[in-house]
Each structure stands twice: as C-alpha cells, then as structure tokens.
Amino acid sequence: MRTTLPQRFSPDQHQRGGAAAMATWAQVEVDLPAVAATMRAYLDQIAVVLRPGSVDNADLCLRSFATYLLGHHREVTCVRDIARTHIEGYKPWLAARPGQNKPAASPATIAHRLGTLRMFFLRIEEWAWPDAPPRVPMFPGDVPKQRHALPKALDDRAAAALLKAAQADRRQLVGVTVEFLLRTGLRVGEYTALTADAIVVIGDTHWLHVPVGKLHEDRYLPLHPRLVELVTAYRAAHVPDAHQLLLPRERGTAQDRHSVTRMINRAGAAAGLGHIHPHQLRHTLATQAINRGMSLEAIAAMLGHKSMDMTLVYAKIANRTVAQEYFTVAEKVDALYAAPAQLPADALGPNMARLNREHSRMLGNGYCTRPKVMDCQYETICESCTFFQTTIEFRPTLLAQRDDACAKGQTRRAEIYDELITSLDTTEAS
C-alpha cells in the first residue's frame, strides 16, 4: 500500500486570486514538527473555552507565523527557539503580504494576527509549558493600535425619513424590518434568528425574548405595541402558524444580513439617504436613548452589552448633560466675543430681560428662557421625534404651548403643536 507524504510548503506558492498561500499544519509538520505540535496543542486548549470561530481565527494567525518560519527560518526546531529577531522579521513580512483581493493586508488584519500571536506566547508562559521561550519575544508595542471610529448613527431627521419610506414600501417586510431594528436596536443576527415564540406576555406588557447570540447571553426587551401589531399583521399575511421563525421571508426562507441590508437601503434610497449599514439602526436607537435621558445601565441591558465599556462609547457622541452644561457656559463665554446685544439679560438690565421673556419657549412644565439670538438645537426635539407619543389628556397643555408659540411668532413650534393636536382630534373622532 502506497502512502502519500505531505507536500512540502514553498514560500512562492499562491492561492487563486493572487493571495499569498498559507501553509497547512501538515506542511508545517514536515519541516517544523515540534513547532506545529506546540501550536496545535495550544489550539486544543483554547477550544475548550472559546467559540469555534475564535479558535479558527487563532489557527489562521498561528499558521501565518509558521508560514513565515518555513520561508525564512527552517532552522527553528521548536517554539522555545523563537526569539525577538524572528518577531522583528515577521512584522514587515506580514505587512507586505497580499490580502484577500487586496494588494496588502489591512491594518486590522495585521493587528489581529500580531495580537493573537502575542497572546499565544503569553499563555504558554503562564501555563509554564516546557516549550515556552525563556522570555516572551513580543511587547505590547508590537501590536499596532487601531483607530476605532465612533458609531455612525442616523440623526433624528434621517431616521424619521427612513422609517416613513419603509412604512410606505409596497413590500410589507421592508417596513417591518426597518421599524423593528429602529425600535429594538437588535443586531442583524439576533433579528434574523428570532423564533416564532419570541414574543411573550409578562403581566400586561409584551416582551421580546432575544436568544443566545454573539455574547452567549439571552435577554428580554419590552416590545413596543406598534411592533406587536406589525408582526401580527405580517405573520397573518405571509407566515404559516407552524413556521419556526418569527419573521421569515414571504416565501418562508430565513432572512440573512444581506437581505436585511438590501431592504434597509431600499427604504434609504426612497428617503434620499446614502448607504446605510444595518448596525447604524442599532447605534441610532442608542443615541436617541442617551440623548433623551436613558441611563447607561438601561441602555446596556437593552442592547445586550456585556461590559459597560461598550455602552460608554455612546456617551462620547451623545451626552445630554454635557450638551446642556456646554450651552449654559456658552452663554457666558459669548460675552467675551459677541456684541453687547448678545450679553446675558441680567447684565443688560430690564429691557433684555423683558425681551427674553417675550421670546421664551413654553414647555410642558415651565419655560425655556434662552435668548432668541441663541438658537437651540434641542428646540421641540421630543415633539418632532418619531418615537414621541401623546394622548388626549395632554391636549390642554399642547393648546397652551401652540398659542404661546403663535403669540411669540415661533412659527415652526406652532406648526408642530398644530400637527399633534390635529392628530389627537382625528384619533378621538375615530
């Protein structure tokens, strides 16, 4: 019986598409058997505690370094022989490697591979493996720092336009998908994996059970009554009772991230918006929530964040307290730069104080006395939000706010209150 030996790896090998080839473990074992044995033993250890995808990524990173050793340091007999000079040679080699359909590996890929390799050395040293190098040959500075851009959320106007376009789409699933993601902040994978029994009633409230997902945890979210209506209507029209998924496509197949992205951008195009990534809807809900005073702890629970560090990112882009304090200080600082007419009212005497009262904006429980010359970006921010809801019991307050705005020539505010009052009257009449 003839036995086929593993083919030795050549550093000049290339995969289809121009990407540089990666050695297999069988090829590494031909020339560096001890190195392959230690690295594969490490992969077996982390496979006990990490997800399969994470182990696969670590496998790829270690094979990348083994590929470099095969091409440049076949004299290395074991991991213990790996020294600083090998790391210093590997870094520029890795940076020059062709990427997948790209002329060079991306900065994120380089950082991931170097970071995973450093963790390998740290772990086997901690575990006191005999094959660990005498000292870890990599330093924290070997792993390039990544530029983490802040999440890109839709502003209120864009979010409202997107939702309106989705609701008007002739395909019912487009409206359901966009509104569901905007109101729940689910990850796409969580949304597409929702099962038929995901909506439950606890007390007098509908809750959404989000199954175990990215962070190995499930959670319950309070579900807006509007979403319950949308889901019920869609399932009645398109989904058999026995179907296992909550919101499959009309033909019964499961949605995926590509179909969800297409539907979002279909609505986005109709609304005159640019390309929208599904995760932006998650960022949008988080930004809206923190702008309107929701606590970071509640936002973390809603979004399923495992660490508050993940939630604190939103505090960098939408901190209502910071904004309020900034504008309070800005009024005083403006006195240093502006004309005398823009000084605070208490510095200019009774005439300016009177003007401020005349242009003050009536709120539901008081007045905003910001000078007219200093416009406020939060003017009617709640009333113009797509998630704002009022009831007939607030009609007297809305009428008073509308009349106050009309008396002071605040046209835009008056229009908003007119729309709200008309909507209430229409609802009451029906």
C-alpha positions in Angstrom: 0.0 0.0 0.0 1.4 3.4 -1.1 1.4 6.2 1.5 1.3 9.8 0.2 3.5 12.1 2.2 2.5 15.7 2.8 3.8 18.1 0.2 6.5 20.5 1.5 5.4 24.1 1.6 7.0 26.5 -0.8 7.1 30.2 0.1 6.4 31.1 -3.5 3.0 29.3 -3.5 0.0 31.4 -4.3 -3.7 30.8 -3.9 -6.2 31.6 -6.6 -6.9 35.4 -6.8 -3.3 36.4 -6.2 -3.5 36.0 -2.4 -0.3 34.5 -0.9 -0.7 30.9 0.2 -0.9 29.8 3.8 0.9 26.6 4.9 -1.3 23.8 6.3 -0.4 22.1 9.5 0.5 19.0 7.6 3.1 21.1 5.6 4.4 22.7 8.8 4.9 19.3 10.4 7.2 18.2 7.6 9.9 20.8 8.5 8.9 22.2 11.9 7.2 19.3 13.7 7.8 20.5 17.2 6.5 24.0 16.4 3.4 22.5 14.9 2.8 20.2 17.9 3.0 23.1 20.4 0.8 25.4 18.4 -1.8 22.7 17.8 -1.8 21.8 21.5 -2.5 25.4 22.3 -5.4 25.5 19.9 -6.8 22.4 21.6 -6.6 24.2 24.9 -8.4 27.3 23.9 -11.0 25.3 22.0 -12.4 24.3 25.4 -13.3 27.8 26.4 -13.6 29.8 23.1 -16.2 29.7 20.3 -15.3 27.7 17.2 -15.0 30.9 15.2 -12.5 32.4 17.6 -10.4 29.2 17.5 -10.4 29.2 13.7 -9.1 32.8 13.8 -6.3 31.8 16.2 -5.5 28.8 14.0 -5.1 31.1 11.0 -2.9 33.6 12.9 -0.5 30.8 14.2 -0.3 29.3 10.7 0.6 32.7 9.3 3.6 32.9 11.6 4.5 29.2 10.9 4.4 30.1 7.2 6.9 32.9 7.8 9.2 30.5 9.7 9.0 27.9 6.9 10.1 30.6 4.3 12.8 32.2 6.4 13.8 30.2 9.5 13.6 26.5 8.9 16.4 26.2 11.4 13.9 26.8 14.2 13.3 23.4 15.8 10.8 24.3 18.5 8.8 27.3 19.9 11.4 27.7 22.6 13.9 28.7 19.9 11.8 31.7 18.8 13.5 34.9 19.7 13.0 38.6 19.2 14.7 38.6 15.9 12.1 36.3 14.4 9.3 38.6 15.5 11.1 41.7 14.0 11.4 39.8 10.7 7.8 38.6 10.8 6.2 42.1 11.2 7.4 43.6 7.9 6.8 40.3 6.1 3.2 40.3 7.4 2.7 43.9 6.4 3.9 43.2 2.8 1.7 40.1 2.3 -1.2 40.3 -0.2 -4.6 40.4 1.4 -7.8 38.8 0.2 -8.5 40.6 -3.1 -6.3 43.4 -1.9 -2.6 44.3 -2.6 -1.7 44.2 1.1 -3.2 43.0 4.4 -5.4 45.6 6.1 -4.2 47.3 9.4 -7.0 45.4 11.2 -5.7 42.1 9.9 -2.1 42.9 10.9 -3.2 44.0 14.4 -5.3 40.8 14.9 -2.6 38.4 13.8 0.1 40.1 15.9 -2.2 40.4 18.9 -3.1 36.7 18.7 0.5 35.6 18.3 1.5 37.7 21.4 -1.3 36.1 23.4 0.0 32.6 22.3 3.4 33.4 23.8 1.9 35.0 27.0 -0.4 32.0 27.6 2.1 29.2 27.2 4.5 31.2 29.5 1.7 31.5 32.1 1.0 27.8 31.7 4.7 27.0 32.2 4.9 24.9 29.1 8.4 23.4 28.6 8.4 24.7 25.0 7.7 28.3 26.0 10.6 30.8 25.1 12.7 31.9 28.1 11.1 35.3 27.8 8.0 36.4 25.8 9.5 37.7 22.5 6.8 40.2 21.8 5.9 43.5 23.5 2.6 45.4 23.7 4.1 47.9 21.2 4.4 45.2 18.6 0.6 45.3 18.1 -0.5 48.4 16.2 -3.2 50.5 17.9 -6.4 50.6 15.9 -8.4 53.7 15.1 -11.9 52.9 16.4 -14.3 55.3 14.8 -17.3 56.3 16.8 -20.6 54.6 15.8 -22.4 56.4 13.0 -26.0 56.9 14.0 -28.7 58.5 11.9 -29.8 61.9 13.1 -33.5 62.3 14.0 -34.4 63.8 10.6 -32.8 60.9 8.7 -34.2 58.3 11.0 -37.7 59.7 10.6 -37.3 59.9 6.8 -36.0 56.3 6.7 -38.9 55.0 8.8 -41.5 56.9 6.7 -40.1 55.5 3.4 -40.0 52.0 4.9 -43.6 52.2 6.0 -44.7 53.3 2.6 -42.9 50.5 0.8 -45.2 48.1 -1.1 -43.3 45.2 0.4 -44.6 44.7 3.9 -41.4 43.1 5.2 -39.4 46.2 4.4 -41.5 48.3 6.8 -41.5 45.6 9.5 -37.7 45.1 9.3 -36.7 48.7 9.4 -39.1 49.7 12.2 -38.2 46.5 14.2 -34.5 47.3 14.1 -35.0 51.0 14.8 -37.2 50.3 17.9 -35.3 47.4 19.4 -31.7 48.0 18.4 -31.2 44.3 17.7 -28.1 43.1 15.9 -29.0 41.7 12.5 -28.1 38.1 13.5 -30.4 38.4 16.5 -33.2 39.7 14.4 -33.0 37.0 11.7 -32.7 34.3 14.4 -35.9 35.3 16.3 -38.2 32.3 16.7 -41.9 32.1 16.4 -42.3 32.1 20.2 -40.0 35.1 20.8 -42.9 37.4 21.8 -44.2 36.7 25.2 -46.6 38.5 27.5 -45.5 39.2 31.1 -48.1 41.0 33.2 -49.7 43.4 30.8 -46.6 44.0 28.6 -45.3 42.3 25.5 -41.6 41.3 25.8 -39.2 40.1 23.1 -37.0 37.1 24.0 -33.7 37.6 22.2 -31.9 34.2 22.0 -28.4 33.4 22.9 -26.2 35.2 20.3 -22.9 37.0 19.9 -22.1 37.2 23.6 -23.6 33.9 24.6 -26.4 35.5 26.6 -30.1 35.9 26.0 -32.2 38.8 27.2 -35.8 40.2 27.3 -36.7 43.5 25.8 -40.0 45.4 26.4 -41.7 45.4 23.0 -43.5 48.5 21.6 -47.2 47.8 20.9 -46.6 49.1 17.4 -44.2 46.3 16.7 -46.6 43.7 18.1 -49.2 45.0 15.5 -46.7 44.9 12.7 -45.5 41.4 13.4 -49.1 40.1 13.9 -50.2 41.6 10.6 -47.1 40.3 8.7 -47.4 36.7 10.0 -51.1 36.7 9.3 -50.4 37.5 5.7 -47.3 35.6 4.9 -46.2 33.1 7.6 -47.8 29.7 8.3 -48.6 29.0 12.0 -46.2 26.1 12.2 -43.2 28.1 10.9 -40.3 28.1 13.3 -39.1 31.7 12.6 -40.8 34.9 13.7 -40.2 36.9 10.6 -39.0 34.8 7.6 -39.2 36.0 4.0 -42.6 35.8 2.3 -41.6 32.5 0.7 -40.7 31.0 4.0 -36.9 31.1 3.9 -34.9 32.7 6.6 -33.7 36.3 6.3 -29.9 37.0 6.4 -27.8 40.1 6.8 -27.6 40.6 3.1 -31.4 40.6 2.6 -31.8 42.9 5.6 -29.2 45.3 4.3 -30.9 45.4 0.9 -34.3 46.2 2.5 -32.8 49.0 4.6 -31.1 50.6 1.7 -34.2 50.2 -0.5 -36.0 52.4 2.1 -33.0 54.6 2.4 -32.9 55.3 -1.3 -36.5 56.2 -1.3 -35.8 58.6 1.5 -32.9 60.2 -0.4 -30.3 58.8 2.0 -26.9 57.3 1.3 -25.8 53.8 2.0 -26.9 52.6 5.5 -25.4 49.7 7.3 -27.9 47.7 9.5 -25.8 48.3 12.6 -26.4 52.1 12.2 -30.0 51.5 13.3 -28.7 50.0 16.5 -26.5 53.0 17.0 -29.4 55.3 16.2 -31.6 53.8 18.9 -28.8 54.0 21.5 -28.0 57.6 20.6 -31.7 58.6 20.7 -32.0 56.9 24.1 -29.0 58.6 25.7 -30.0 62.0 24.2 -33.3 61.7 26.0 -32.0 60.8 29.4 -32.0 57.0 29.5 -29.4 55.7 31.9 -26.3 53.9 30.6 -27.2 50.8 32.6 -30.6 50.6 30.9 -29.1 51.1 27.5 -26.5 48.4 28.2 -29.3 46.0 29.2 -31.4 46.9 26.2 -28.5 46.4 23.7 -27.2 43.3 25.4 -23.8 44.7 26.2 -21.6 42.5 28.3 -19.5 45.4 29.5 -20.3 49.0 30.3 -17.3 49.9 28.3 -19.2 49.1 25.2 -22.1 51.3 26.2 -19.8 54.2 27.3 -18.9 54.7 23.6 -22.3 56.3 23.1 -21.6 58.8 26.0 -18.8 60.2 23.8 -21.2 61.1 21.0 -24.5 61.9 22.7 -24.3 63.1 26.3 -27.2 65.3 27.1 -25.7 66.6 30.4 -22.5 67.6 28.6 -24.6 69.4 25.9 -26.7 71.3 28.5 -23.7 72.4 30.5 -21.9 73.4 27.4 -24.7 75.7 26.2 -25.1 77.1 29.7 -21.4 78.1 29.8 -21.5 79.2 26.1 -24.0 82.0 27.0 -21.4 83.4 29.5 -18.4 82.9 27.2 -20.2 84.6 24.3 -20.0 87.9 26.3 -16.3 87.8 25.6 -16.7 87.7 21.8 -20.2 88.9 20.9 -21.7 92.4 20.5 -23.2 93.9 23.6 -26.7 92.9 22.4 -25.7 89.3 23.0 -24.7 89.7 26.6 -26.8 87.8 29.2 -30.0 89.5 30.1 -29.1 90.1 33.8 -26.0 92.1 32.6 -28.0 94.4 30.2 -30.9 95.4 32.5 -34.6 95.1 32.4 -35.0 95.6 28.7 -33.1 92.5 27.7 -34.9 90.5 30.5 -38.2 91.6 29.0 -37.2 90.5 25.5 -36.1 87.1 26.8 -39.5 86.7 28.5 -41.2 87.6 25.3 -39.3 85.0 23.3 -39.3 82.3 25.9 -40.5 78.9 24.8 -43.3 77.4 26.8 -42.6 73.8 27.9 -44.9 71.3 29.4 -43.8 72.2 32.9 -42.1 75.5 32.6 -40.3 77.9 30.2 -37.0 77.9 28.3 -35.6 81.4 28.7 -32.7 81.0 26.3 -32.2 84.3 24.4 -33.7 84.4 20.9 -30.4 85.3 19.4 -29.0 82.0 20.7 -31.0 79.3 18.8 -31.2 75.9 20.5 -30.7 72.7 18.6 -32.9 70.9 21.1 -36.0 73.1 20.4 -39.0 70.7 20.1 -36.6 67.8 19.9 -39.0 65.5 21.7 -42.2 66.6 19.9 -40.5 66.1 16.5 -39.1 62.7 17.4 -40.6 59.7 15.6 -40.9 57.9 18.9 -42.8 60.8 20.6 -46.4 59.9 21.6 -49.1 61.9 23.3 -52.7 61.3 24.4 -55.8 63.3 24.7 -55.2 64.1 28.4 -52.3 66.4 27.3 -54.5 68.4 24.8 -54.9 71.4 27.1 -51.1 71.7 27.6 -50.5 71.3 23.8 -53.1 74.0 23.1 -51.4 76.4 25.6 -48.0 75.7 24.0 -49.4 76.2 20.5 -51.0 79.5 21.5 -47.8 80.7 23.3 -45.7 79.9 20.2 -48.2 81.7 17.9 -48.2 84.8 20.1 -44.4 85.0 20.0 -44.0 84.3 16.3 -42.4 80.9 16.8 -43.8 79.5 13.5 -42.1 76.1 13.5 -43.1 75.3 17.0 -46.7 76.3 16.3 -46.8 74.0 13.3 -45.5 71.1 15.3 -48.2 71.6 18.0 -50.9 72.0 15.4 -50.0 68.7 13.9 -50.0 67.0 17.3 -53.4 68.5 18.2 -54.9 67.6 14.8 -53.6 64.0 15.2 -55.2 63.8 18.7 -58.5 65.2 17.4 -58.6 62.7 14.5 -57.8 59.8 16.8 -60.5 60.8 19.2 -63.1 61.3 16.5 -62.5 57.8 15.1 
